[in-house]
Amino acid sequence: MNKSDKILIAGAAGMVGSAIVRNLLKQGYGNLVCTYHRNVPKKQTGVRYHRINLMDSKACTELFEQETPDFVFYAAAKVGGIMANNTYRAQFLYENLVIQNNVIHTSWLSQVKKLLFLGSSCIYPKNAPQPIKEEYLLTGPLEYTNEPYAIAKIAGLKLCENYNLQYGTRYISAMPTNLYGPNDNYDLQNSHVLPALIRKFHEAKLSGAANVTIWGSGSPLREFMHVDDLAAAVVFLMQNYEGNKFVNIGWGKEIPIGELALLIQEVVGYKGKLVFDHTKPDGTPRKLLDVSLLTSLGFTPSIALREGIISTYADFIAKYSG
C-alpha cells in the first residue's frame, strides 16, 4: 500500500475497525474511507465516514462506485459472547453471511487491488489439537454455542480463497484469537468474557457486593490479544503477505479463565470473593492458536496481558462507566 492509496475500512466504529483506523493514521495513511452502522465514530482528519447498512447490497454497490477504494479491510460483523451467540443463532449466521458476501463480491466487481478478511478463531473444531494450526480447519465438529458465527466466518474465508482461485484476486484472510481493548463492548448480555469481567468487577466494587459470579468452572484456557496488536498485525499482512492460506493472529500464550478473573479483579481493585457457576457452559475447553506462520513472516505482538487490561480498564472508566 502507498500512503496515497484509498483504503476502505468496513466496520470502522467497532473495536477492531477503529484500531485499524488508528494504526493506519499513525503510519501516515491519510486517505481512509470508513463505514459504520449504529455507533457513530469520532471524526478524524484524513478519514471520510459513511453511515451504511452493509446488508443492503445496493447501498454497498453505491458506496464502492462513489469511493472506488484500492484496498479493503473487512472488520464488519455481528459479534458477541457465548450468551449472544447461542441466543441469536439465526441472526449471527444470516447477517454475517450477507454482510461479508456483499463486501467481498462488490470488492471484486470494483476491481479492488487487495482485501483482508477478518475471521475468528472459533472457526476451528471444538476439540482441535493444541496449539491450533491453520490446517486443522474443517477436521472436526465445531463448538455448538457459537457454531452459526463460526460457519459464517468459514464461508467468508473460503469465499476469499475461491475468488482468488477463480478470478485471480488478491484476497487474504486472518483469524484472530480473543481480542480486547479500547472501544470494546461491555454489555453483560452480549460481550465477550474479558470486557464482561471488567464491568462485573467494577460494578461490584462500586456497590460493595460480597462476591462476583463467573460463568462456568474457570478452567477453560483462553488466549487474549490486545486489539492494537491485532491492528498492527493485519496492516502488516496487507503490506507484506500474498498467500492464499489464511493466517492465525494471536499472542501464543494462554491463561485459565479463573486466573484471568483474578487478574482483572486485582486491576479493578475489587476485594470480594469469586463464585464459579458450574451450571453455565464453559464453551471450548482450550483454544490456543499456533502463530508460527505469522511469526515466520516477521510479526510479533508487543502488548502484555496485564498492561493491556490496565489500559482497557482505563478506557472503560473514561467511556462506559456510569
N, C-alpha and C positions, 0 to 999 in steps of 0.2 A: 504494500500500500504506500502511495505517496501522500504527503501531508495535504495536498490539494484535492485528493480524491473525495468524492461524495460518498459518505458512509451512512447507511441506514441501520438504526438500532431498533428492532421491533420489540416492544415491551420495555421502553426506557424508564418507565416510572417505578418498576419493581426493584427489588433488592439487587438482582443480578444486572438488569439493564442499566440501572443508574450507576452501578460500579463500573460497567464497561464504558459508559459516557465519561466518568471521572478519569479513568485510565487513558482514554483516547485524548481528552483535552490536555491532560498532564504531559502526554507525549508530543503535543503540538498539532494534533489533527483538529482543524477548525472548520470543517465543512460537514457537520453532522446533521442528520435528519432523524428525528426521534418520534416514535408513535407511542401513544398512551390511550387508555380507555376510560378508567374511572378515576384513579388517583392522578391529580394534576401535579406534574413535576415542577421544581423550581427552575425558572427561566435562566439560561446561561448564555454568555456571549459565544458565538460560533455554533449555536445549536438552533435548528428550526423544529418546532413541535407541531404534530398533527394529532388531534383527538380523533380516533378512529376505532371502530369495532372490526377487528381483522377477521371475524367470522363472516363479514359481508364481502363477498368476492368482488362485487362491483366497486365498492369503496377501495378495496385493496388494489385493484387494477388502476383506478383513477390516481391513487397515490403514487404508484410506480411510474405512470405516464407523466405525471406532473414533475416528479423529482428525479427520475432516471438515475438511481443510485449505482455506483460502481461496485460497492461491497455491502454485504448484508450480514449483520449479527442477529440471529434469531433467538431472542430471550423471552418471547411472549409465551405464556402458558397459564392454565388454571392449575394452581398448586395448593397443597395443604398437607397436614399431618395425617396420622393414622385414622383419626375420627372422621375428618373431612373426606379422605379417600374412600373410606368404607361406607360413608353415608350418601355421598353424591356420586355414586359409581357411574351412572349413565352420563351425567354431565362431564365428569372427568374424561371419559372416553370420547364422547361426541365432540365436545368443544375443542379439546386439544387436537383431535384429528382434523377438524375443519380449519382451525387457525393455521396449523402448520402446512396443510395442503395448499391453502390459499397463498401463503407467503412463498413457499418453495416453488410452486408452479408459476406464480407470477414473476418470480425472480428469473426463471428460465425464459419466459415469454419476453421479459425486458432485457435479456442478454446481460444480466449482472455478471461481473467478472468472477466473483467468488462469494460463497455463502458459508457461514459457520452455523451449524445447528446445535443447540444445546439440549442434551437429553438429561438422563438421571441414572444414578447407579441402581435404581430399583428395577432396571431392565433385566437384571441378572436373576438366575434361578434362586429360589429361597435357600436351598442347601448347596450352593455353589462352593467348590473348593476355595480355600483361603490362602493367600490373598487372591482376589478375583482378577483373572486375566481377560482381556478383550475377547479372546476366542471361546470363553465359556458362555457367550450369548446363545440362547435357544438350545441349551443342553439339558434342561430340566424344568419342572413346574415353577411358576412364579409365586411370590408371597401373595396370598389371596386378598388381603386387606387393601393392597394398592395395585392389584392386577390391571384394572382398567387404565390407570395412568401409565403403567409400565408398557402395556400393549400399544398405547398411542405413541409413546416415545420410541419404541422399537420400530413402529411403522414409519416414523419420521426419519430415523437414521437410515432405514432401508430405502426410503424414497430418495434420499440424497445419494446413497450408494448406486442406485439403479438409474438415476438421472445421469450420473457420471458415466455409467457403462453404456447407456443408450444414446445420450446426447452429447457426451464429451464435456460436461460441465465440470467446474472445479468446486464442488461442494464437499465440505469436511464436517465431521461430527465430533463432539466432545461430550463425555459422560462424567459430570462432576459428582463428587461424593456429597455428603450432607453439608450444606452451606449455612452460614450465619453472618451477621454483621449489620452495618448501618442500613436503615430503611427496611428492616425485616418486618414480618407480620407477627404481632404479639397477641392476636386474638386467641383466647384459650380454646375455642371450639375448632379453629381452623389452622392453627400454626403448627410448626414443627417443634420437636422436643426442646431444643436449646432455648429459643425465644420464649416458649411457653413456661419453662422453668424460671427464666429471668422474671417474668411477670408474676408467677406464683410466689416466688420468694420475696419479691419487692412488696406485693400486696400483703403478704403475711407479716412482713416486717412492720409495715405501717399500721396494721390492725392489731398487732401483738398476738397473733394466732399461736397456739401452743404447738401445732405441727402442720406440716405440709404433706399432702398425699401425692405420691408419684405413681403413675400408671405402671403396672407390671411388676416384675421381680427385681428390676435394676441390674440384672445380669447380662442382658444383650450388649454386645460390643459394637460401638459405632466409631466412625471416623468423621472428623469435622474439619472444615476448611473455611477460613475467612474469605468473604466474598471479594475482597480486594485482591487476594491471591488468585482467586478464580478468574477475575477480570484480566489480571496480568497474564495468566496462562492462555486465555482464549485469544487475546490480542497477539501474543507471541505465536500461537498456532496460525493465525490468519497471516501473519508476516512470514512464517518460516516453513509451514507444513503443507504438503501437497498430496499426501497419501489418501487412498480410498478407504483405508482401515480407520475406524473411529478410535478416539484416544481417551483413555481414562485420565481424569484430573482429580488428584487428591493429595493428601499430606503424607500418606504412607504409614500413619500411626493410628492406633485405636484406643478407646477408653470405655470401660463399662458405664452404662447409664447411671448406675449408683454412684460411681466416682465423679462423673460429670455433675450430678446433682450436688454433691458435697463441695465441689469446686465453685459452682455458681452460688451456693449458699454462703460460702466464705467471701466471695467477691461482693455480693449484695449486702452482707452483714446481718443475715438472719440468724437468730440464736435458738430457734426452736428445734423440734425433732422432725425427722423424716419418717414417713409411713409408706410402705410399698403395698399397693393394692393388687394382690395376686389374681383377682378376678378379671382384671383388664388385660388385653392382649399385649404381648411383648413385641410382636412383629418378627421380622427376620432375626434369628439368634446372633448372627455375626455378619458384618459387611465391611470388609477392608479391601480397597482397590489395589491392584498391582499397578504401580505407576512407572514401571520400567521403561515403557515406550516414551512417555513424557520426559523422563529424566534423561534418556538417551538423546533426545532432541535438544537438550540443553536448558531445560527449565526446572527450577527448584523453588517451592514456596518459602516464604520468609516470616510469616506471622504465627507465632506460637499460640497455643490454645488459651492459656491464661491471659496473655497480653490481649488477644482478640476478644475474650469475654469482658475484660475490663473496659475496653473501648466500646463494645456493644452495649454494655450496661449504661455507660455514659450517654450513648445515643438514645437509649430507651428513656432515661431520665429527661433528656432535653426535648424529646419529641412526642413521647407517648404517655408519660406518667401524668395522671390526673392530679 
